[in-house]
Amino acid sequence: MVLSRSEAEAHPLRQPAASTASASGRQPEPLREGCLRRTERVYIRRVRGSDRSSLIEIARRGQPFHHPWIRPPMSRRSFKQYLCRTSKPDAEGLVCCLCKTGEIAGVFNLNNIVRGSLLTAFVAYYANPSLLGKGYMTEGLKLSVEHAFLCLGLHRLEAMVQPDNTRSRALVERCGFRHEGVAKDYQYIEGSWRDHERWAIVAKKSDKEGFKAISWSER
Ligand SMILES: CC(C)(COP(=O)(O)OP(=O)(O)OC[C@H]1O[C@@H](n2cnc3c(N)ncnc32)[C@H](O)[C@@H]1OP(=O)(O)O)[C@@H](O)C(=O)NCCC(=O)NCCS
């Protein structure tokens, strides 16, 4: 099943979970504009132009921490290019925000979306350095995977991780990605070709339901 973006928008599984009282008995925060999927603490939505100053600020403050793993847009110009790139059919830019305040906890980009018989994409991500180590990125990545499989109709997501990026490796592992091997000399970064570990997660197809939400315990 391959969904165009407009079909995906109308897909019933795209709708965020119903806003009912949680297991803890607390009422969840009301749904925020553009929410694609949510947990009790965070939700994901598409990146938009009004995120420019927050994301540039996150990129600037996060530089010592994001370097040398990722290079998020740090100027108005590069942010504009990023928005332009993620508005095309082969990319999706998602931000993961706190339900309580709307603050951006991190970014997930689905890059190089290939349809046809592959239905695959690469996911890249980075956290707001003020909100690290709280599990928000774990929840955000799980939501992004569900979005990719249930709303975009993708079958496979890959994350390319440098071998000494322990936090990134821990993140994909926690979210059910499997280590598939090492891509030698995969990417040219700061003067040398770097090996990357290839981590992937694949949608489970059930005959009855088509692509269904992945159950982490079933993997
Ligand atoms: C990779 C990156 C996104 C991971 O961020 P993170 O803050 O470690 O991820 P989380 O928000 O899920 O936090 C996980 C931590 O919160 C803890 N945690 C606390 N509450 C939690 C909860 N409710 N659920 C899950 N984990 C929770 C986990 O135990 C874990 O702790 P640890 O760091 O001691 O192991 C971040 O390190 C980053 O931005 N790195 C730079 C950019 C980068 O490397 N990008 C990837 C390129 S491949």
PDBQT file of the ligand as one rigid body, heavy atoms in Angstrom, charges set to zero:
ROOT
HETATM    1  C1  LIG A 301      20.856  10.765  20.003  1.00  0.00    +0.000 C 
HETATM    2  C2  LIG A 301      20.028  11.681  20.892  1.00  0.00    +0.000 C 
HETATM    3  C3  LIG A 301      18.845  12.215  20.090  1.00  0.00    +0.000 C 
HETATM    4  C4  LIG A 301      19.511  10.846  22.083  1.00  0.00    +0.000 C 
HETATM    5  O1  LIG A 301      18.907  11.711  23.029  1.00  0.00    +0.000 OA
HETATM    6  P1  LIG A 301      18.607  11.207  24.529  1.00  0.00    +0.000 P 
HETATM    7  O2  LIG A 301      18.350  12.407  25.354  1.00  0.00    +0.000 OA
HETATM    8  O3  LIG A 301      19.665  10.250  24.944  1.00  0.00    +0.000 OA
HETATM    9  O4  LIG A 301      17.273  10.379  24.322  1.00  0.00    +0.000 OA
HETATM   10  P2  LIG A 301      16.008  10.325  25.274  1.00  0.00    +0.000 P 
HETATM   11  O5  LIG A 301      15.343  11.654  25.322  1.00  0.00    +0.000 OA
HETATM   12  O6  LIG A 301      15.170   9.203  24.782  1.00  0.00    +0.000 OA
HETATM   13  O7  LIG A 301      16.598  10.014  26.699  1.00  0.00    +0.000 OA
HETATM   14  C5  LIG A 301      17.113   8.729  27.022  1.00  0.00    +0.000 C 
HETATM   15  C6  LIG A 301      17.541   8.733  28.464  1.00  0.00    +0.000 C 
HETATM   16  O8  LIG A 301      16.446   9.134  29.282  1.00  0.00    +0.000 OA
HETATM   17  C7  LIG A 301      16.196   8.133  30.255  1.00  0.00    +0.000 C 
HETATM   18  N1  LIG A 301      14.761   8.198  30.528  1.00  0.00    +0.000 N 
HETATM   19  C8  LIG A 301      14.226   8.918  31.514  1.00  0.00    +0.000 A 
HETATM   20  N2  LIG A 301      12.899   8.812  31.488  1.00  0.00    +0.000 NA
HETATM   21  C9  LIG A 301      12.592   8.009  30.457  1.00  0.00    +0.000 A 
HETATM   22  C10 LIG A 301      11.360   7.537  29.922  1.00  0.00    +0.000 A 
HETATM   23  N3  LIG A 301      10.184   7.855  30.461  1.00  0.00    +0.000 N 
HETATM   24  N4  LIG A 301      11.410   6.726  28.815  1.00  0.00    +0.000 NA
HETATM   25  C11 LIG A 301      12.583   6.375  28.259  1.00  0.00    +0.000 A 
HETATM   26  N5  LIG A 301      13.783   6.816  28.745  1.00  0.00    +0.000 NA
HETATM   27  C12 LIG A 301      13.774   7.618  29.831  1.00  0.00    +0.000 A 
HETATM   28  C13 LIG A 301      16.724   6.857  29.624  1.00  0.00    +0.000 C 
HETATM   29  O9  LIG A 301      16.998   5.888  30.604  1.00  0.00    +0.000 OA
HETATM   30  C14 LIG A 301      17.978   7.373  28.982  1.00  0.00    +0.000 C 
HETATM   31  O10 LIG A 301      18.919   7.585  29.998  1.00  0.00    +0.000 OA
HETATM   32  P3  LIG A 301      20.501   7.446  29.792  1.00  0.00    +0.000 P 
HETATM   33  O11 LIG A 301      20.896   8.641  28.955  1.00  0.00    +0.000 OA
HETATM   34  O12 LIG A 301      21.060   7.504  31.154  1.00  0.00    +0.000 OA
HETATM   35  O13 LIG A 301      20.718   6.153  29.086  1.00  0.00    +0.000 OA
HETATM   36  C15 LIG A 301      20.849  12.844  21.448  1.00  0.00    +0.000 C 
HETATM   37  O14 LIG A 301      21.908  12.296  22.183  1.00  0.00    +0.000 OA
HETATM   38  C16 LIG A 301      21.395  13.779  20.381  1.00  0.00    +0.000 C 
HETATM   39  O15 LIG A 301      20.731  14.720  19.959  1.00  0.00    +0.000 OA
HETATM   40  N6  LIG A 301      22.652  13.528  19.946  1.00  0.00    +0.000 N 
HETATM   41  C17 LIG A 301      23.339  14.398  18.973  1.00  0.00    +0.000 C 
HETATM   42  C18 LIG A 301      22.788  14.218  17.579  1.00  0.00    +0.000 C 
HETATM   43  C19 LIG A 301      22.916  12.780  17.093  1.00  0.00    +0.000 C 
HETATM   44  O16 LIG A 301      23.790  12.065  17.489  1.00  0.00    +0.000 OA
HETATM   45  N7  LIG A 301      22.008  12.396  16.188  1.00  0.00    +0.000 N 
HETATM   46  C20 LIG A 301      22.008  11.068  15.612  1.00  0.00    +0.000 C 
HETATM   47  C21 LIG A 301      22.883  10.973  14.413  1.00  0.00    +0.000 C 
HETATM   48  S1  LIG A 301      22.874   9.278  13.869  1.00  0.00    +0.000 SA
ENDROOT
TORSDOF 0
